Amino acid sequence: MLLVELTPFQYAFAFFAFFLGGLVKGTVGIGMKAIILGLLATVVPLPVAIALLIIPGVAANAWQVLSGGSVMVSLKRIWPLLLACCVGVWLGAGILVIADTQLLTIGLGILLGTYATYALFAPKIPSPGRHEGWMSPLIGGLNGLAAGMTGSDVIPGVPYLQAMGLARDELVQAMGLLFLTASFAIAFSFQQKGLLDTQLAFSSLVSAIPALSGYYLGEKVRKRIPEAQFRQLLLLSLLLLGLYIVIRNTF
């Protein structure tokens, strides 16, 4: 069942959001999903915004995983987190079906603001150490729950992975695996719960075109701008976007 008929303006705005998200990803390597999801949530219902991101998310994160070396090394370390993430997504999507989407959209704004604040200040988080055995499934489940309800799959998973002491390439691949797993789990859960139909799936496929175009352009301009300052501007903008989403859906 189709959730909503998108207007020409909504399609045009979605094209812009995916292009901008890809541009940011190509320029600084982060922020694609957060930017797109945050912008889309201002013009379309949250379940539609999440569904539109499925195929572009799979494409971008599959590329990130495959370019990071041996996948099995990362899987051996974080498979409990990934498995729990799938369960969390299923439960979160179930909540999305029955809950007030306005409240969940506020939750998305809070998560975007939290992510931006964390990335701006990069606080030192203690390593899980000997507690990794039970913390990984817990964090994975919470991350999946947030992803299923709001589409945001960054908090608390990314800070936890960064605290695990992985080498840089392993960390990039582990994050890609987390995002890719969440995207596949969202696709399956949404289809099973009636949140994803053929038209939305096709729109998600088409959305990969502006996202990849923006990514290509971002790689071209990366060397021509001060990356550190651009990254800070991006995170501040994301913080403001999260604040705007919260205020817009509260008052």
C-alpha positions as CSV (number, residue, x, y, z in Angstrom):
1,M,0.0,0.0,0.0
2,L,1.4,3.4,-1.0
3,L,2.0,5.6,2.0
4,V,1.6,8.9,0.3
5,E,1.5,10.4,-3.2
6,L,4.5,12.8,-3.5
7,T,3.9,16.2,-5.1
8,P,6.2,17.6,-7.8
9,F,7.7,20.0,-5.2
10,Q,8.4,17.1,-2.9
11,Y,10.1,15.2,-5.7
12,A,12.2,18.2,-6.6
13,F,13.1,18.9,-3.0
14,A,14.1,15.2,-2.6
15,F,16.3,15.5,-5.7
16,F,18.0,18.5,-4.1
17,A,18.4,16.7,-0.8
18,F,20.0,13.6,-2.3
19,F,22.3,15.7,-4.5
20,L,23.4,17.8,-1.5
21,G,23.9,14.7,0.7
22,G,26.0,13.1,-1.9
23,L,28.0,16.3,-2.4
24,V,28.7,16.5,1.3
25,K,29.7,12.8,1.5
26,G,32.1,13.2,-1.5
27,T,33.6,16.3,0.0
28,V,34.2,15.4,3.7
29,G,33.3,11.7,3.8
30,I,30.5,11.9,6.3
31,G,26.9,13.2,6.7
32,M,25.1,12.0,3.6
33,K,22.3,10.1,5.4
34,A,22.0,12.6,8.2
35,I,21.7,15.6,5.7
36,I,19.2,13.8,3.4
37,L,17.1,12.4,6.2
38,G,17.0,15.7,8.1
39,L,15.9,17.6,5.0
40,L,13.4,15.1,3.8
41,A,11.7,14.9,7.2
42,T,10.7,18.6,6.8
43,V,8.6,18.0,3.7
44,V,7.5,14.3,3.7
45,P,6.3,11.9,6.4
46,L,9.2,10.2,8.3
47,P,8.4,6.7,7.1
48,V,8.6,7.9,3.4
49,A,11.9,9.7,4.1
50,I,13.4,6.6,5.6
51,A,12.1,4.4,2.7
52,L,13.5,6.8,0.0
53,L,17.0,6.4,1.6
54,I,17.2,2.7,1.4
55,I,18.8,2.1,-2.0
56,P,21.1,5.1,-1.9
57,G,22.2,4.0,1.6
58,V,22.9,0.5,0.4
59,A,24.9,1.7,-2.6
60,A,27.0,4.1,-0.6
61,N,27.7,1.8,2.3
62,A,28.4,-1.2,0.1
63,W,31.1,0.8,-1.6
64,Q,32.5,1.8,1.8
65,V,32.6,-1.8,3.0
66,L,34.2,-3.2,-0.2
67,S,36.9,-0.6,-0.3
68,G,38.1,-1.4,3.3
69,G,39.9,-4.6,2.9
70,S,39.0,-8.0,4.4
71,V,35.3,-8.0,5.4
72,M,35.7,-11.2,7.5
73,V,38.1,-9.6,9.9
74,S,35.6,-6.9,10.8
75,L,32.7,-9.3,10.9
76,K,34.5,-11.6,13.3
77,R,34.8,-8.7,15.8
78,I,31.4,-7.0,15.4
79,W,28.9,-9.7,14.3
80,P,27.0,-9.6,17.6
81,L,26.5,-5.9,17.2
82,L,25.2,-6.4,13.6
83,L,22.9,-9.2,14.6
84,A,21.4,-7.2,17.4
85,C,21.0,-4.2,15.1
86,C,18.8,-6.3,12.8
87,V,16.6,-7.3,15.7
88,G,16.5,-3.6,16.9
89,V,15.5,-2.4,13.4
90,W,12.6,-4.9,13.3
91,L,11.3,-3.7,16.7
92,G,11.8,-0.1,15.8
93,A,9.9,-0.4,12.5
94,G,7.1,-2.0,14.4
95,I,7.0,1.0,16.7
96,L,7.1,3.3,13.7
97,V,3.9,1.7,12.4
98,I,1.8,2.4,15.5
99,A,3.5,5.4,17.1
100,D,2.9,9.1,16.6
101,T,5.3,9.9,13.7
102,Q,5.5,13.5,14.9
103,L,7.1,12.3,18.2
104,L,9.5,10.1,16.3
105,T,10.4,13.0,14.0
106,I,11.3,15.0,17.1
107,G,13.4,12.0,18.1
108,L,15.2,12.2,14.7
109,G,15.9,15.9,15.3
110,I,17.4,15.0,18.8
111,L,19.5,12.3,17.3
112,L,20.8,14.5,14.5
113,G,21.7,17.2,17.1
114,T,23.4,14.6,19.3
115,Y,25.4,13.3,16.4
116,A,26.5,16.8,15.3
117,T,27.5,17.7,18.9
118,Y,29.4,14.5,19.4
119,A,31.3,14.9,16.1
120,L,32.1,18.6,16.8
121,F,33.6,18.0,20.2
122,A,34.8,14.3,19.8
123,P,34.8,13.4,23.5
124,K,37.0,10.5,24.6
125,I,34.8,7.5,25.3
126,P,36.3,4.6,27.4
127,S,37.0,1.3,25.6
128,P,34.4,-1.4,26.3
129,G,37.4,-3.8,27.0
130,R,36.3,-7.0,28.8
131,H,32.6,-5.8,28.7
132,E,32.5,-6.0,24.9
133,G,30.8,-9.4,25.0
134,W,27.6,-7.9,26.4
135,M,27.9,-4.3,25.3
136,S,28.1,-5.0,21.6
137,P,24.7,-6.6,21.4
138,L,23.2,-3.9,23.7
139,I,24.6,-1.1,21.6
140,G,23.7,-2.8,18.3
141,G,20.1,-3.3,19.5
142,L,19.8,0.3,20.6
143,N,21.3,1.5,17.3
144,G,18.9,-0.7,15.4
145,L,15.9,0.5,17.4
146,A,16.8,4.1,16.7
147,A,17.3,3.3,13.0
148,G,14.0,1.5,12.7
149,M,12.0,4.3,14.4
150,T,13.8,7.3,12.9
151,G,16.1,6.2,10.1
152,S,19.2,7.5,12.0
153,D,21.8,4.7,12.4
154,V,24.7,6.7,13.9
155,I,23.9,7.0,17.6
156,P,25.0,5.1,19.7
157,G,26.8,2.8,17.3
158,V,29.4,5.0,15.8
159,P,30.8,6.4,19.1
160,Y,30.9,2.8,20.4
161,L,32.8,1.5,17.3
162,Q,35.3,4.4,17.7
163,A,35.8,3.4,21.4
164,M,36.7,-0.2,20.4
165,G,40.2,0.9,19.3
166,L,40.0,-0.3,15.7
167,A,42.6,0.7,13.2
168,R,41.4,3.6,10.9
169,D,40.6,1.4,7.9
170,E,39.0,-1.2,10.1
171,L,36.9,1.5,11.7
172,V,35.7,2.9,8.4
173,Q,34.8,-0.6,7.3
174,A,33.0,-1.5,10.6
175,M,30.9,1.7,10.3
176,G,30.1,0.8,6.7
177,L,29.0,-2.7,7.8
178,L,26.8,-1.2,10.5
179,F,25.1,1.2,8.1
180,L,24.8,-1.4,5.4
181,T,23.2,-3.9,7.8
182,A,20.8,-1.3,9.1
183,S,19.8,-0.4,5.5
184,F,19.1,-4.0,4.6
185,A,17.2,-4.6,7.8
186,I,15.1,-1.5,7.2
187,A,14.3,-2.6,3.7
188,F,13.2,-6.0,4.9
189,S,11.3,-4.7,8.0
190,F,9.5,-2.0,6.0
191,Q,8.5,-4.4,3.3
192,Q,7.1,-6.8,5.8
193,K,5.2,-4.2,7.8
194,G,3.7,-2.5,4.7
195,L,5.9,0.7,4.8
196,L,7.5,0.0,1.5
197,D,5.7,-0.5,-1.8
198,T,6.9,-0.8,-5.4
199,Q,6.5,2.9,-6.2
200,L,8.5,4.0,-3.1
201,A,11.2,1.4,-3.9
202,F,11.5,2.7,-7.5
203,S,11.7,6.3,-6.2
204,S,14.5,5.1,-3.8
205,L,16.3,3.6,-6.8
206,V,16.0,6.8,-8.8
207,S,17.2,8.8,-5.8
208,A,20.6,7.1,-6.1
209,I,21.2,9.1,-9.3
210,P,21.4,12.6,-7.7
211,A,23.2,11.2,-4.6
212,L,25.9,9.6,-6.7
213,S,26.1,12.7,-8.9
214,G,26.6,14.8,-5.9
215,Y,29.2,12.4,-4.5
216,Y,31.2,12.5,-7.8
217,L,31.2,16.3,-7.8
218,G,32.1,16.4,-4.1
219,E,35.2,14.4,-4.8
220,K,36.2,16.9,-7.4
221,V,35.9,19.9,-5.1
222,R,37.4,18.2,-2.1
223,K,40.9,19.5,-2.9
224,R,39.8,23.0,-3.6
225,I,38.2,23.9,-0.2
226,P,39.5,23.8,3.4
227,E,38.1,20.4,4.5
228,A,38.3,21.0,8.2
229,Q,36.3,24.3,8.1
230,F,33.8,22.8,5.7
231,R,33.3,19.9,8.1
232,Q,32.7,22.2,11.0
233,L,30.2,24.2,9.0
234,L,28.4,21.0,8.0
235,L,28.1,19.8,11.6
236,L,26.9,23.2,12.8
237,S,24.3,23.2,10.0
238,L,23.3,19.7,11.0
239,L,22.9,20.8,14.6
240,L,20.7,23.7,13.5
241,L,18.7,21.4,11.3
242,G,18.1,19.0,14.2
243,L,17.0,21.9,16.4
244,Y,14.7,23.2,13.6
245,I,13.0,19.7,13.3
246,V,12.5,19.5,17.1
247,I,11.0,23.1,17.3
248,R,8.9,22.6,14.1
249,N,7.3,19.4,15.4
250,T,6.9,20.7,19.0
251,F,5.1,24.0,18.6
